[in-house]
Amino acid sequence: MIPLDSPFHPDNAAGYQSWRASKLADYPTRGEDLIVPVRDPKQLSDAEYSALWGRIAKTNMAIYASSMDESEDKDGPRLLSAQFGLTHLDANWLADEDGISSLTPQDEGAAKRGEFIPYTHHRIRWHTDGYYNPPQRRIFAMTLHCVRAADDGGENDLLDHELAYIALRDANPEHIRALMAVDAMTIPARADETGTARADETGPALCVADERLHLRYTARTRSIAWKQDAATQAALKALEELLESRPAGVFTLKLQPGMGLICNNVLHTRSGFSDRPEHRRLLYRARYHDHLNNLRG
């Protein structure tokens, strides 16, 4: 249940308007505004930390730019994440043994990772990570660290999910009610060679946890079933049209070696890309069950 005094409650018009005004005030206009140079991701200085947190507090995301270059050292992004309270990794079955995924193009034979789009050269449409996870394993935050960039392509579009919420609520508050319904979306069961790996998972697309807004979404149609009533379909269409229109607030960036995105699971895409067998694009992805928090506040 969402508290009535939450700005995200559909009936709290005054609280929403106050939060909305604060959210939009001095909102960054360029992707470059998200970037903070850092000397050592493992030990952020107070100034670096403050700069990153300032961007996170406003946009739910920040980009760090370090001198790690093409170092295959997971401690950098892992320890940086921990400084913002991210410690509970989602150790999904495709992740490495340490719970962090190595996103690089692979053949089907590599633990069947090649069957999944993040491990291919293909584009990935708008989504939030782990939208298919059950409530006890919600993905509230993630870090994406670039080790090797693609020769061509591989850019990310990024959109703060709170901006999407504002656009939908301003257009029609009923869109919010529909997406918050407990049966708004269903992730169909996925079966593999051993049987059912995941049962049907039904739940809301929009929810509030720890007073933070959370969105579960994918533009894919094969891996999700939306409620077929008029209100849900209208809300879904409005969200799709919003994302296709590339509204103000969409940032486009290509992470370079040593750079990383740390965010509260914002909406994002990845363009298709090309690389070489001797120089494969490689990003480390860490998904967390925590929200980002200011531990030096």
N, C-alpha and C positions, 0 to 999 in steps of 0.2 A: 504494500500500500504506500502511495506517495502522500506525505504529510500535506495537509491543506495549506500550510504556510510556505511550502516550497514554491519557488518561482516557476517550476516545471509542472505544477498541478494545473490542469486546464481551467479550473475555476478561480484561480488566483490571478485575476487580471492586474491588480495593482502591483503585486509582487513581481509579476512577469515584466511589466513595463519598466520598473525600477532596475531589475536585473538586465534587461535588454539594453537600456541606455548605457549602463556601465560596461556591458560587454562590447558594445560597438564603438565606444569612445576611444579614439586613437588606435583603432585596430590597424595592424600592419597592412600595407598594400602590395608589397613585393616579397617574393620568396627569399631574396637576399637578406631581408630584415630578420629572418629566423636564424641566421647563421651566427654562431659564436665561436671564435678561435679559442682553442684550449691547448695548453702546453702538454699536459699529461692527463688523459681521461681517468686514470686510476686514482688520481689525487687532485681534484679540482681546487683551484684557489678560491677564496671567498668571492672575489670579483667575478670569476668565471661562473661560479655557482649562481650568484645573484643574477647575472645576465641570462643564463639559461632558464632559471626559474621565472624571471620576469616574462619571458616569451611563453613559457608553458602556462603560466597563470592567465595570460591573455588569450592564447590561441590553442591551448591544449597540446602544443608541440614545440619543439626546438630542434635546430640542427647544430651539432658540434663539428668543428673542423680541427682535427689533430694532425700531428706529424707522424702518425703511425704508418702512413703510406700503405704498402702492400703486405704489411706484417700479418701473418696468420695467427694472431694472438687474441684469443677470445677474452682474456682477462680485462682488456681495455673497456669494451662495451659492457661486460658483466659488472665490473666494479663501478663504472660510471653510473649504471642503472641503480646499483645498490645505494648509492649516495642520495638517491631520490626515493628510497623506500621500496624499490622493486627487488624482491627476494624470492617470491614464490613462482618459480618457473612452471609453465605448462609443458610437461614432458610428453608431447604427443608422439605417436608411434613412428613418425618420419623424422623426428629430431635426432640429433647425435646423442651419444651416451650421456653427455653433460646437460642435455635438455635444450641446447641451443641448436637451431637448424642451420645447415650450410646450404644456402640457396645457390645452386649452380646447375647448368644443364647436364642431365644425366640420361643414360639409356634406360630402357624398361627393366633391364636385368639388375640395376642397382637398387635392390630392395623395392622395386616397382615404383621408385620415386618419379621416373620418367612418365608415369601415367598422370601425374598431377602437375597442373599448369605452372606453379612456382618453380618447378625443376625443368622447365622447357624455355625455349626462346620466344614463346608466344606472349601476346599482350594479356594483361589482366585488367578486367573492367572494374568499375567502382565497387568497393566492398569494405567491410571492416573485418579484421582478423578474428578467426574462431567463432564466426556467427553461428556455427552449428553446435557449439559446445553446450552441455547442459548447465543449469543454473549454478551448480556447485563448482563449475570449472569455467566460469565466465572469463573472457580475456579483456581486462580493463586497461592494460597498457602494453606497449611493445617497444623494442629497440631494434633498429635496422642499421647495421654497420657495414660499410663498403670496404672490402679488401681489394678487389679488382673490378674496375668498371668495364662495361661493354665497349667494344670498338665503336659501335654505332647504336643509338637508341638506349632503352633502359631507363628513361626518365620516369619520375613519379609525379602524378598530380596529387595534391593534398588538399583536403577541405575539412576544417573544424566541424565536427558533427553538431556543435551548438549553433553554428551559423545556418546549417540545414534546418535545424529545429525552428529557429527564428523565422526563416522564410516560409516554412510550412504553417506555422501558427499564425503568422500575419496573413497568409492567404486564406486560411480556414481553420479555426481551432478544432473542428471536427476531425481534421487529419491527425491531430495529436491523439485524440481519444481513440481513434481507430488503430493507430500504430501501438498504443499502450495496452490494447486488449490482450488478455492472457492467451488468446488463441489466434493472434494476428498472423502468425507464420508457423509453418511446420517444416522441419528438416526430415526428409524421408529416410527410412532405415537404409543403411549401406551394408551390403553383404560382400564378403570376400570368400576365398577358397575354404575358409574354416567355418563359415556360417555367417550369422549376423554380427557384424562388428559394432554396430550402433543402432539402437532402436529409434523409432520415430521420436522426434523431439519438438514439442509444440510449446510456444511461448510468445511473449511480446517482442516487438521490434524495438520499441523505445521503453526504457525503464530507468529507474533512479536507484542507485546503490551508493551508500556512504555520502548521500546528498549530492552525488555527481550524476549527470546525465550520461546514459550509455545507449548506443545504437547498435543493433545487429542488422546487417544488411549485406546483400550481394545482388549485383545486376544479373548474375547468372539465373537461368530459368530451370536448368536440369536438376539442380541440387537444392531447390527450395520450392515450397508450395504455399502460396499466400491465400488467406481466407478469401472466399469468393463473394462476400457481400459487397454491396455498392460502396459503403463507406471506406472499406479497406482498399478496394480497387481504385477509388478516387485518390486516396492518400498515396498509394503506390505510384500512380500515374504522375501525381504532382511531384513526388520525389525524383522519379526518373527524368521528368522534363527539366527539373531544376539542375540536376547533374549534367544533363546533355547540353544545357545552355551555358555551362561554365561561368557561373555567377562571380561577382566580385568576392574575393576571399579564397579563390582557388589558386594555390601556389604550384608552380611547376619547377621542379629541380632535378638535376642529375647528380646523385651522390658520387663524389670522387674518392679515391683511396684515402682512408683515414677519416672520412666524414661519416656521420651517422645521424639518424632520426631517432629521437626519443619522444614518445607521445602517449596520450591517453586514448589509444586505439581510434584515431581519426579515420575518416573516409579517405581512401587512397586508391590509386591505379598504378599500373606499370605498363609502359609502352613495350612493344616487341623490340627485340634487339638482335644484333649479330656480334659474334666474337670468334675467336680462333681456338682450335683444340689445344694449342700450346699456351693459350692465355685466356682461360675461361672466366667469364664474369662470376664473381663470388661475393655474396653478401651473407653476413651472419644475422639471423633473426631470432630474437628472444621474446617470447610471449609470457606475460605475467598475469597472475590473478590479483595483483595489487593495483591501486591507483598511484599515480605520481604524487609525492608529497614533499613539502619543503621541510627538510630535517634540520635546517640551520636557521629557521625562523625565530 
